[in-house]
Amino acid sequence: MRQWVGNQERFFRSPNMPSNHSKLAMVAVVTLATAMPFALGRKKDKASHAAEMDERKRALHALNRLTFGPRPGDLKRVTSIGVDQWIDQQLHPERIDDKALELRLAPFRTLRMSTREIVENFPPPQVITELANGRRLLPSDAAKRAIYEDEMERLAEKQERKEVAVDTSFDKTGSNDKLTDDAKAASQQPIAGEKVQQLLELTPDQRAKEVLKMSPENRLALSRILKPGKETDFLDGMTPLQRETMLALNNPQEVVLDELVEGKILRATYSDRQLQEVMTDFWFNHFNVYLGKGPERYFLASYERDVIRPRSMGKFEDLLLATAQSPAMLFYLDNWLSVGPDSDVARGVPKNGIGSWRRRVSLIQPPKSAKARNDGLNENYGRELMELHTLGVNGGYTQKDVTEVARVFTGWTLKRPRDGGGFTFNERMHEPGDKIVLGHHIKSNGEEQGREVLHILAHHPSTAKFICTKLAMRFVSDDPPPVLVDRMAKTFLKKNGDIREVLKTMFRSPEFWSNDAYRAKVKTPLEFMVSSLRASDADVTDALPVVRRLRELGMAPYGMQPPTGYSMKAASWVNSSALLGRMNFALTLAAGKLRGTQVNWQNVLGGEPVTDAHQALAELEDDLLAGDISQQTHDTIAARLNDPHVSRRRLDDPARTPNIELLSGLILGSPEFQRR
């Protein structure tokens, strides 16, 4: 640890680092490093298990575990209505008014669209290819038409670049009569530059209309010279729909992605149905899909909204079936392509529709040879269904079971996937005959075979133990007490996988309320950043900078490629680079330098100005940590702030206003705030 601190000191003292920021970050580095063993976990005190928390501590513990972190005033509110009553409210999100969140999400249309509507309004490459090949017509709506035309122009330029590359490969001098894309851009920039200035002088409404009147070539030239700063000015004052259209003209797929990830951050930060959002995040991670696989991002809004969230506290079997039939999961694990070896399709039995199925494959994926396409039995979903979704690694299944389950789910596919179609069962792709799964004889019955297998898995004792272990790991500790897991598993089996009842068993257990569990969990990057936004009462008008910071810390929303999902354990997230990233985020947020986010510390402090630095530190410790800060962390911050090289506002100088931003950033970066 000393060596690591020394390395960070040398790094921050390098001439490339801005002096003020480097010194402030160094304070946070030292503050966290000195208390790192505390952040990673404490040695359990055998006597603490029986100790009871007082009501205030219970309220704080509940807020830290059932939400993404308390906001100013939450602790007082929960204490006043009673912890148990508040937990009951959170267990029934349908009773909680969440209109304030919906207002924040209103500009993001894709979050309310069906997959089919998203594909229609924000065309993916496959749709543009169809349009170029004459298999699709341009839309009549002017805004949609412009988006399609611009994508057509980009496709033409891409094809031209390939032709230029082929030509120049035979010309060693590199000369070619055709203009490259960069040359085209350079030739058009003077015209487009003048046009930008003219457009900026118009009203936002007039500006948007003029852009739609431009030719696709000029719109592309315009997009090339609009730098990030100018783009902000260009969009300023437009309605949410106009802004969305302007961004889609540049990159429709990026609009779908940006609205998806922004919605994730805004829901976690502002929803009053906090437990539902925590459980939605938990189940999405459990039934993980990756947005970076082909057109997967087009399926994710519906997957989270229609599949995960409404079933996050319902029956596990219902959730399991919904994920199995979701286009997102079918595409992610390739089950939509799985064909039974003895099915009609595999044997080439002639019937109308064989060709259409193969066309669906070719239109949503790049063309492959028949051998590379591997039109056959796919075991991906069968394996992950048992290993990750239900039984667990040591759940008692064999490779034979994996193969049999894969045979069961042949024919579970997609209808018109290029248009955003949903689940359908194709009997001709299904492997006929009986199957044996986990010793159960599954009679030949088409689609119902899959439902029967899901029912068996959802009610299996190994599934109950596996799911309850993961829930206890999320809400209690990285290594949850076996007695608690067993108690939860009994409820799971007795209540037919009722998730709400399992949560009640956990929330009423002595293990959940033991002092061993209090602040025993280290926050994931998502939990840390969102809890910082909530604790600081931040107003987030653009969540993309937060998303970029999450990517830097290795936890991009929807960005885990393996089906395992992100780890919930501290060891995966606590290292020197990650801690440095957290501290920089805390200092940037607290200083009001995170683009798209505003923080008013006076509101956090109750609206009254604080002129005494020691009082400010004490109040911020109470507001951000409920006063639960170690003497070591407190002394470290106070001592460092007295150093004039670190802060321009010395704590012992009564003539200066205390540096509230710096104090807040250091507390957000403290070991205590890293834990929940």
N, C-alpha and C positions, 0 to 999 in steps of 0.2 A: 504493500500500500504506500509506503514512504517513497519507493522508487517511482510509482505512478504519479504521486503528487509532484515529485521533483520534475518529472517529464512534462507535466502540465504547466508548471511554473516556467520552465524554459520555453515552452511553446508560446505562452501568453506574453513573455517578455521579448519575443522576436519583433524586429522592426516592422514586419508586415501587419501586425495587429494594431488597430486603433487603440490609443493609450487608455482612454476612459473605459471602453468596453472590455479591454483585456484585463484591467485591474478589477472591475466589478465581477467578471466571470471567474477570475482567480479566487475572489472571496468565496464564491459559491462552490468552487472546486474544493477548496480547503474545508469549508463547512460540511459538505457532504462526505468527503473522504474520511474525515476524522470520526464520523459516526457510522461508517459503512457497515460494520458488523451489526449494529442496531437495526439498520434498514433491512438487512438480509434475514433477520429473524432473531428472536431471543431464545435463550435457554429456558425451557419451560419449568415453571415452579409447580411442583406437584400439588402444593396447597392452593394454588390460584384457581384450579379447576372448579372448586366448590364455592369460590368467592362470588358474590353477587354484585352486579353493577347497580349504581344508583340510577334514578330515572333520567337524569341529564346525560349520563354516560351511555345508557341504553339507547337514548334518542340519537346520540351522535353515532354510535355503532350501527344502528339501523340505517341511518342516512348514508353512512359510508359503504354499506353492503348492498342495500336495495336500490340505491341510486348511483348516478355517475358523480356524486359528490354534493355536499350541502351548498346551498346558496345563502346569501345573507338573509337572516330572518327565519330560515328553515328550522334551525334547532329550537328556537323559541316556539314556533308554531307546532312542531311535533310534540314538544313537551306539554304544551297547553291542552292539546286534544287527547293526548295519551298515546304512547308508543304502540300499544296493541291495536288501538282503534285506527291509527294511521296505517299500520301494516295491512289491516283488513281492507282499507280503502285501496291501497296499492294492489292488492290481490284481485280487485274487481275494477279494472281500468275503465270499463264501460260506464261506470258511475262518475268518472272524473271529466270535467269540462276541459278540453284541450284546444279551445278556439284560438288562443294566443299563438300557439305553435302553428296552427293551420294558416294564420295570416302571414307568418314568416315563410311558409312553404308555398304560398299562393303563386309566386312568380314562376315556379318550376313546373311547367305543364307536364313534362314527361313522367313525373312522379304520380300523376293521376291517369295517365294514358294506359291503354292496353298495349301489349307488345305489338299487335298489328298496327295500331295508331302511331306508335313510335317509329316503326319501319316506314310507314307511309309519309310521315312528316320529316323524318331525318334519315334519308336513304343510306343504307350501308353499301359497300362496293358491289355486292352481288346484284342489288337492284339496279344500280347504274350500268352494270355490265349487260343486264337484260334489256335495259333501255337502249343501249348502244347497238345491241343485236336485233333490235326491232321487235322484241317480245313484250314490250311494255310501252304505254303512252305517257307523254308528259301530262302532269296534272293541270287542271284549268285555273286553279287559284294562283294569283300572281306571285305571292311570296313563295309558295311551294315550288312553283315552276322555276323561279330564279335559283332556288337551292339545287334543283335537279340540273339545270343548265350549267351552273358553275361546276358541279361535280363531273358533268360530261366533258367540260373544257379541261378539267384537271386530268381526266382519264386520257383525253386526246394528247395532252402534253406529255404525259407519262409514256404513252406509246411512241411518241415522236422522239423522246429522249433515248428510248431503246434502239430506235432506228439509227439515230445519230451515233450511238455507241458502237453499233455494228459497222457503220460506215467508217468511222475513225479507226477502228481496229485494223483496217486494211491500209490506212493512210498514216505512215510513220511520222509525217510532219505534223499531224493533228489538224490539218486544214480541212474545212468542210464548208460547203455552200449554205448548209442549213444553220439557222440560229439556234443556239442552245437555250435552255430555259432561262439561264442567268442573263444571256444577251438580250432576250426578249424583255425581261424585267427591266434591264438597264435602259433599253430604248423607250420604254413606256413610262419610266419614273418621272421625267419632267412634266409630262402631261398629267399624270396622276397626282403629282405633288401640287400642281396648281389647282386641280380639282378638289383635293382635300381641303385647301384653304377656303375655296368657294363653298364647299359643303358645310364647313364649320361655321360659316356666317349665316347659315339658314337656321330656322327653328328645328328642334329635334324631329318633329313630325314631317316637315318638308324634306329634311335630310334623308330620313328613312325612305320616303317615296322616291326621291331622286336616285338613290342607290338602286332601287328595284328597276328603274327605267334604263339603267346603264347596260351595256353589252356585257356578256360573261367575261370577255377578255379584259375589259376595263375594270370590272369588279375584282378580278384576280390581281390585276396590277395594283389596285387600291389596297387590297389586303396585304400585299407584299411590303408596302411602304408605311403602313400604319404601325408604328412602334408601340410597345406596351403603354407608354404614357399618352401617346396620341390616340390610341384606341379607346382609352378611358374617356378622354375629352370627346371623342367622336360619338360615343354611346351615351354620354351624359344627357339626362333629361328625357330620354326615350322611355316609352312604356315597357313593361316587362316583355310583352309579346314582340315589340319592335327590337328590343335588345337581343332577344332570343333568335329572331330571324337574322339579324345582322351577324351574330356569331355563327349561326348555322351556314350562312353563305360562305364563311371561311372554312368551317369544318363541322359538318352535321354530327359526325360520330363523337366529336369532342364535347358537343353540347350535351349529348346523352350521358356521357361519362361524368362531366362536371356537375350536372344537376343531381345525378345519383349520389356522388360522394358528398356534395354540399348538404343534401338532404340528410345523410347519415349524421353529419356533425351537428346540424341544427336540431334534429330530433333528440339526440343524446343530450344536448345542452339545454334545450328549452321545453321539452315535453314535461307536463305535470304527471303524466303516466310513466313515471320513471322506472318502476319495476318491469313494466311491459317492455320498455326499450332495452333494459338490461337483459331480459329474457330473450328478446328478439335477437340481440347481439350474440347471446350464448348459443341459441339454436342455429343461427346462421353459421356460426363458427363450427358447430357440431356437424351440420349438414353443409359443409363448405362447398362453394363453387368459385371458380376463378374468372374474373372479368376479362382477363387478357387472352382467353381462348376464343379466337374467331369472333363471331357476332354475339358472344355470351352477354356482353353489356346490355344488349337489347332485351334480354330475358330477365335481368336482375331486378328491375323495378317491380315487376309483377311478382317475382319469386319472393321478395321480402315483404311486399305489401299484401299479397293475396294468399300466400302459402304459409310463411313463417309467423308474421305478427299476429294474425287473428287466432292462431292455434298455439301461441307461445305458452299459454297456461291452461290448455284444454287436455284432451286425451292424447297420449303419446302415439297410439295407433293411428289416429286421424292425421297427425302431423307426419308420421312415417309414410302413409299412403299418399298424402299430398305432395311430399317431396319426390316420391318415386314416380309420380305422374307429371311432375313439373317439367316444362321444356328446358329450364336451366339445368336441372340434374340429368335429364336424359341426354342433353348435348354434352355437358361437361364430362361425364363418364362414358360417353359414346354408346349408351344402351340403345339409342334410337336407331343405330346401325346393326344391332345384333340380330343375326338371322340363324334360325335353327338348322343344323346340318341336314335334317330330313324334311325340312319344310318345303312347301310348294315352290317358293322363290328359289331356294338352294338347288332343288332338283329340276328347275326350269320348266315346271308344268305351265303350259300356255294358258293365259287368261288376261283379260284387259286389266291393266294397272301395273304389270311388271315393269314396263318401261317407265311409267310415271314415278315409281319408287326410285329407280336408278337416277332419273333426272333430278329428283329431290336431293339425292346425295351429291350430285355434281354441282348443283347450283349453290349449295351452302358451303361446300368445301372446294379447294382447288382440284382440278381433274387429276386423277391417278389411274394407273393401269389397274386391271382387274385384280392382279396379284397384290399390288401395293394397297389397294382399297380394302382388301381383306373382308369381303362380304361374307361373314361367317359368324360363329359364336363369339361373343365378346364377354369376357369374365370380369371386366373392370367393376361394373356395378355390383355384381354378385359378391365379389370379394369385399368391397368397401361397405356394402350393406351389412355384412355380418361383423367385419373387423372394426369398423369405425362408427356405424350408425346404431348397432344393436348389441350384439353379444360381447364385443371386445376381443382383443387379441387371444386371450386364453379362455374364450367362451365355450369351448367344447365342440367346435365344428372342424371338419376335415377338408382337404382339397376336393374330395368327392362331393361334399356338400356345396362347395363353391361352384363347381361345374353344373351340378343339378339346379342350383338357384339361377345360374346364368341361362340354362335351358328354359326354366320356368318363365323368365322375363323376356324371352324373345317375342317380338311382335309388339312390345310396348314402345311405341315410336311417336313420331311427330307428323302432323298433318300440315302440309304446305309451310314448311319451316322458313322458307325465304320470305314469306309474307307475315311471319310472326304467328303462325298457327299453333294450336295447342296439342295436347295429348290425344292420341288415338290408338286403338288396338288393331293391328293388322294380322288377321288370322293366317294369311298366307306366309308371313315371316315366322310364325310361331312354331316351335318344335312340338310335334304331336306326341301323344302318349303319356303314360303315368310317370311320375318322378318320385324319388325318395329323398327327403330333406330332413336331416337331424332325426332319422328314424321314423319320420311320419310319411305315410303313403299318400301322395298327392295325386288324386285321380285326374285323368285327362278332362279338362274343362275350360280350355281357352284362357281368357283373361282372368277368370276366377281362380286359376292356379296361383297367380301372383298375389291376389288378395289373401288367399289362404296362407301362403308362406309369410306374408307380412303380419298376419294375425298371430301365427305361431311365434315369430320372432319378437313381436311386441309384448307378448305375455310370458316370455321365457325368463326364468330366474337369473340367468347370466345377464340378460338385458337390464333387468331391474337393478342389479348390483352395479353394472357398468355406468348406466345413466345417473344413478344416485351418487356414485363416486365422483363423477364429473361435476354434478351440481354442488356437492359438498366442497369440492375443490375450488369452485368459483366463489362460493359464499362464505366458507368457513376457514379453510387453510389449505396450503399446498399438499399437506399430508393429513387428510381428514381422519378423525377417530373412527376405527372400524365399527364401534358400537353404534355410532350415529348413522353410518352408511347402512348397516343392517336394519336399523329401525326405519329408515326411509325406504329401503327396498321392500320391507314388509308392507308398508303403506302402498307402494307402487303396485304390488301384486294384488293386494286386497281391494284396492280402488280401481282396478283395471287400467292402470297407467295414467290416472288423473294427476296431471302435473301440479295443479293448484293444491291438491291435497298433500302431495309430497313436499311442496314448499312449506305448507303449514306445519307439517311434522318437523321439518328442519328449523323453522323460525321459532317453534315452541320448545326446542330441545335445550337442555342445559349446556350442551357443547357449543351451540351457537352463541350463547350469552356468557361463556366463560371468559375470564381475563386472558387466557391463553389465545383466544381468538381475536381479542381487541387489537386493532392495527397490526395484525399478523400477516396481512396480505400486501405484497408490493404491487403497486399499480402498473398495469400495462401502459405502453405509450398512449393508447387511446384514452384510457381511464385518467391518466395524468393530465393530458392536455384538456380534456373536457372538464375535469374537476377544477382545473385552473380557471377556465372560462366561467364556470358556474360560481366558484368562490369569489371571483373578482367582479361578479355581476356585469360581465362584458356584453357589449352590444355588437354582435357579429353581423355585418352586412355583406361580407364576402368571406366564405369559409375556405376558399381554395388555398390561401396561404397556410392555414392550419393543416390542410390535407398534405401540402408539400412537406411540412415539418414532420408529419406522421410517416411519410415515405422515407425521409432521411433517417428516421429512427427504426425503420424496418417493419412498420405496421400499417402499410397503405390500406385504406378501406377496400374490401373485396379483393385484396391483392395477394392472398396466399395461394400459391400455385398448387402445392400438394393438397390432397383431400383431407389431410389431418387437421387443417385449420391452425390458427395461431395458438401458441402455448399460453396457459394461464399461470405458469410457475415463474417465480422470481428469477431463478437461475438463467432463464432465457432472455431476460431483459436488463439485468444488472451487470454492466461492464463499463469500462472507462469512457468509451466513445458514447455510449447511450446516456450515461450520466451527464457528460459534457453537453450533449444535445438538449437534454431536459433543462439544464441550468440556463443555457442560452435562450431557450424558449421562455422560461420563467422571467428572465430579465427583460427580454424583448417585449413580452406581453405587458409586464408591469410598467414599463417605460412608455407605453402607448405607441410603440414602433412596429407593431404587427399590423401590416396593411389589411384593411377591411374590418378591423376590430377596434372598438373604443372602450376604454376603461375609465370610470370616474371613481377614484379612490375616496373622495369625500362622501359619496353615497354609501360606500362600504362602511365608512367610519361613522355613519349616522347623520351626515350632512353638516355637522359642526366642524369648523376648522380646528386642527390640532397644532399648537405652536411649540409644545414641548416634545423633544425628540424621544425621550424616555417614555413619555405617555403614549406617543404614536406607536412605538415598538410594542408596548404592552397591549394597546388596543388592537393592533393588527394581529398579534399572536392570538388574541381572543377571537377576533372575527374570522381569521383564516384557519385556525387550528383549535378553536374552542378552548384556548389556553393550555392545550395539551402539548407542550413543548419541553424538551429536556433542558436542564440547566446548562449542559454542555453546549447545545446549539444556541441557546440564548446568549451565553457569555461570548461565544465565538463571533456571532454577528455584532454584538455591541462593541467588542474589542476591536474588531476590524474596522468598523465604521468610525472609530475615533482616529483612525489613520488618515491624515490630510491628503495623502497620496491616493487614497482610494475614493474618498468622497469630498466634494467641494463644500459640503454642508456638515460641519462637525457637530456631533451630538452635544458637545459641551459648550457650544457657542449659542447663547440665547438670542443673539441678534439675527440669527438665520432661521428660515423655515425648514423644518425637518424634511429630509428627502424621502417622502412617502413612497415614491416609485421604487427606489432602491431597496428600502426596507421590505416592501411587499414582494419584490422579486426574490430576495434572499429567503424569505419565509416560504414562498412557493417552491423554491429549490431545496428546501431543507429536507433532511431524512424523514422527519415526521410527516411532511406533506406527501412524500413518495409512498407512504403506506396508508392503507385503508382498513 
